[in-house]
C-alpha cells in the first residue's frame, strides 16, 4: 500500500481517469477526497470504495467555483490535518455542453467556460493546497494535461490553450516549490477510452476505429493506465521526479 495514510484530493473523480485514480489510490491506502459535479456517479464511486473496506469521501463541487474549492480544502485540512497529494484531473473536452472550435469560430462564452473548468480549477486547487504543503514541507501535485498541449491540434483551441498552460504551470511550480520538498509533475494523456471519447464519436462516428491508429501502439489507452501513472508520481517511488511532463499516449507524440 504505497500511499498508506496519505491524504489525497482528486478532482473529476466520478468517471473516467479520475474514477480510476480514486479507486486505485484508495486501494493503495490513501484517504481519498474527490470532487465532481456528477453527484450520482460520485456517490456510487464512494459507496463502492467503502464497501471494499477503503476510505473515500465525495464532494459535489463545481471545480471552477473558488469559494467551493476553499471550503473543500478547509474541510480536508480540518479533518485530516494535512494534504499529501493533489491530483488536478478535472477537465472537459468533446461531448461537453461547450463547443470545441478553432479560434475564429469560438464563442467567447464557451472559451471562458472551458478555461474556467480546465485551467482555473488547477489554479484554485493548487493556490489553496500548496500553502498547506509548504507548511508541512512535503507534497505531490499532479496535473493532468493532454497530448494536445504538446502538439498542434486544430479545431479545439480553448481546450488546447488550457492544456498547454497546465504544462507551463507545472514547470513553474516545480521550480518554485521544490525548496519545500513539494514535487509537481504533469501527465499528458493521449486518446483514452473514457466518456469524453463518446463525445468525439457523436461528431465522428468512425472515431473508435480511426483514433487508435494515430498511436504507435495502435489502441486506445485505459483510464487505469493514467491512474497508475498518477499513483507512481504521488508515491515515494517518484521521490526525485519533479517538473516532469510525461506523455501517456501510446507513442502518439513519438511519431
C-alpha positions in Angstrom: 0.0 0.0 0.0 2.3 2.7 -1.3 0.0 5.6 -0.2 -0.8 4.2 3.2 -2.2 7.0 5.4 -1.6 9.7 2.8 -4.4 12.2 2.3 -5.2 12.8 -1.4 -7.5 15.2 -3.2 -8.6 14.2 -6.7 -10.8 16.4 -8.9 -13.1 15.0 -11.6 -13.3 11.7 -9.7 -16.8 10.4 -10.7 -15.8 8.9 -14.1 -13.0 8.1 -16.5 -9.4 8.7 -15.4 -10.4 10.4 -12.2 -12.6 7.5 -11.1 -9.8 5.0 -11.8 -7.5 7.2 -9.7 -9.9 7.4 -6.8 -10.2 3.6 -6.8 -6.5 2.8 -7.1 -5.4 5.5 -4.6 -7.9 4.2 -2.1 -6.8 0.6 -2.6 -3.2 1.7 -2.1 -4.0 3.1 1.4 -4.8 6.7 0.8 -7.6 8.7 2.4 -9.2 10.0 -0.8 -11.3 13.1 -1.0 -12.7 13.6 -4.5 -14.8 16.2 -6.2 -17.1 16.2 -9.2 -20.3 17.9 -10.4 -21.7 14.4 -11.2 -23.4 13.6 -7.9 -24.9 10.3 -8.9 -21.6 9.0 -10.2 -19.6 10.4 -7.3 -21.8 8.8 -4.7 -21.7 5.4 -6.5 -17.9 5.5 -6.6 -17.7 6.5 -2.9 -20.1 3.7 -1.9 -18.2 1.0 -3.9 -14.9 2.0 -2.3 -16.3 2.0 1.2 -17.9 -1.4 0.7 -14.5 -2.7 -0.3 -13.1 -1.5 3.0 -11.2 1.6 1.9 -11.6 5.3 2.6 -13.1 7.8 0.2 -15.2 10.9 0.6 -17.1 12.5 -2.2 -17.9 16.2 -2.6 -20.4 17.5 -5.2 -18.5 20.5 -6.4 -18.1 22.9 -9.3 -14.3 23.0 -9.7 -14.5 26.4 -11.3 -16.0 27.9 -8.1 -13.2 29.2 -6.0 -15.3 29.6 -2.8 -16.4 26.0 -3.1 -12.8 24.9 -3.6 -11.7 26.8 -0.5 -14.5 25.1 1.6 -13.4 21.7 0.4 -9.7 22.3 1.2 -10.5 23.7 4.6 -12.7 20.6 5.4 -9.9 18.3 4.4 -7.3 20.2 6.4 -9.6 20.3 9.5 -10.5 16.6 9.3 -7.0 15.1 8.5 -4.6 17.8 9.5 -2.6 17.6 6.2 -2.8 17.1 2.4 -0.2 14.9 0.8 -1.4 14.6 -2.8 -3.3 16.8 -5.2 -4.3 15.3 -8.5 -5.7 18.1 -10.7 -7.6 15.8 -13.0 -10.9 17.5 -13.8 -11.5 18.7 -17.3 -13.9 18.8 -20.2 -13.5 18.3 -23.9 -15.6 17.0 -26.7 -19.1 16.0 -25.6 -19.4 18.8 -23.0 -22.1 21.4 -23.4 -19.4 23.9 -24.6 -18.5 24.0 -28.3 -14.9 22.9 -29.3 -13.9 25.2 -32.1 -11.0 26.9 -33.9 -10.3 30.4 -32.6 -12.0 32.3 -35.4 -15.2 30.3 -34.8 -15.1 30.1 -31.0 -17.8 31.7 -28.9 -16.3 33.9 -26.1 -18.6 32.3 -23.5 -17.6 28.8 -24.5 -13.9 29.8 -24.5 -14.2 31.2 -21.0 -16.2 28.3 -19.7 -13.7 25.7 -21.0 -10.7 27.6 -19.4 -12.7 28.1 -16.2 -13.0 24.3 -15.8 -9.8 23.0 -17.4 -7.3 25.7 -16.2 -8.8 27.8 -13.4 -9.7 24.7 -11.4 -6.0 23.8 -11.4 -5.2 27.3 -10.3 -7.8 27.3 -7.5 -7.0 23.9 -6.0 -3.2 24.5 -6.2 -3.5 28.0 -4.8 -5.2 26.7 -1.7 -3.5 23.4 -1.2 0.1 24.5 -1.8 0.3 26.6 1.4 -0.7 23.5 3.4 2.1 21.5 1.7 4.5 24.3 2.3 3.7 24.3 6.0 4.2 20.6 6.3 7.2 20.7 3.9 6.1 17.9 1.7 3.6 17.1 -1.0 3.0 15.9 -4.5 0.9 17.8 -7.1 0.0 16.0 -10.3 -1.6 18.0 -13.1 -3.5 16.2 -15.9 -2.9 17.9 -19.2 -3.1 16.3 -22.6 -1.1 15.3 -25.7 -3.0 18.3 -27.2 -0.8 20.5 -25.1 2.3 19.1 -26.7 1.4 19.1 -30.4 -0.7 21.2 -32.7 -4.3 20.0 -32.6 -6.6 22.1 -34.8 -10.2 22.7 -34.0 -10.3 22.8 -30.2 -8.3 25.9 -29.4 -9.7 26.7 -25.9 -9.1 23.1 -24.9 -5.6 23.2 -26.4 -4.8 26.5 -24.7 -5.9 25.2 -21.3 -3.8 22.1 -21.6 -0.7 24.0 -22.8 -1.0 26.4 -19.9 -1.1 23.5 -17.4 2.2 22.2 -18.8 3.8 25.6 -18.3 2.5 26.0 -14.8 3.8 22.6 -13.9 7.3 23.6 -14.7 6.9 27.0 -12.9 5.6 25.4 -9.7 8.2 22.6 -9.7 10.9 25.3 -9.8 9.2 27.4 -7.2 8.2 24.9 -4.6 10.9 22.2 -4.7 12.6 24.1 -1.8 9.7 22.9 0.3 10.0 19.3 -0.7 7.0 19.6 -2.9 7.0 17.8 -6.3 4.9 19.0 -9.2 4.5 16.8 -12.3 2.3 16.6 -15.3 0.7 13.7 -17.2 -0.3 14.2 -20.9 -2.8 11.5 -21.8 -3.4 10.6 -25.4 -6.7 9.1 -26.6 -8.1 7.3 -23.5 -11.3 5.2 -23.6 -13.5 7.5 -21.3 -16.8 9.2 -21.6 -15.0 12.1 -23.3 -14.3 9.9 -26.3 -18.0 9.2 -26.6 -18.4 12.9 -27.3 -16.0 12.7 -30.2 -17.9 9.7 -31.6 -21.0 11.8 -31.8 -19.2 14.1 -34.2 -17.1 11.5 -35.9 -18.8 8.1 -35.9 -15.7 6.3 -37.1 -13.6 7.7 -34.2 -13.2 4.4 -32.3 -11.7 2.9 -35.4 -9.6 5.8 -36.7 -8.2 7.4 -33.5 -6.3 4.3 -32.2 -4.3 4.2 -35.5 -2.5 7.5 -34.7 -0.7 6.0 -31.8 2.4 3.7 -32.1 0.7 1.0 -30.0 -2.4 1.2 -32.2 -5.0 1.2 -29.5 -6.9 3.4 -27.1 -5.5 3.9 -23.6 -7.3 2.7 -20.5 -8.2 5.0 -17.6 -6.3 2.8 -15.3 -3.1 3.5 -17.3 -3.4 7.2 -16.5 -4.3 6.4 -12.9 -1.3 4.2 -12.3 1.0 6.9 -13.7 -0.6 9.3 -11.2 -0.1 6.8 -8.4 3.6 6.5 -9.2 4.0 10.2 -9.2 2.1 10.5 -5.9 4.3 7.9 -4.2 7.8 8.0 -2.8 8.9 5.8 -5.7 9.0 9.1 -7.7 10.8 11.0 -4.9 13.3 12.6 -7.2 11.0 13.4 -10.0 9.6 17.0 -10.3 8.8 19.2 -13.2 8.4 16.2 -15.5 5.9 16.3 -18.4 5.0 12.7 -19.1 3.1 11.7 -22.2 1.0 8.6 -21.6 -0.3 8.4 -25.2 0.7 5.0 -26.7 3.5 6.7 -28.6 1.3 9.3 -30.4 3.8 12.2 -29.7 6.7 10.0 -30.6 5.6 9.5 -34.2 
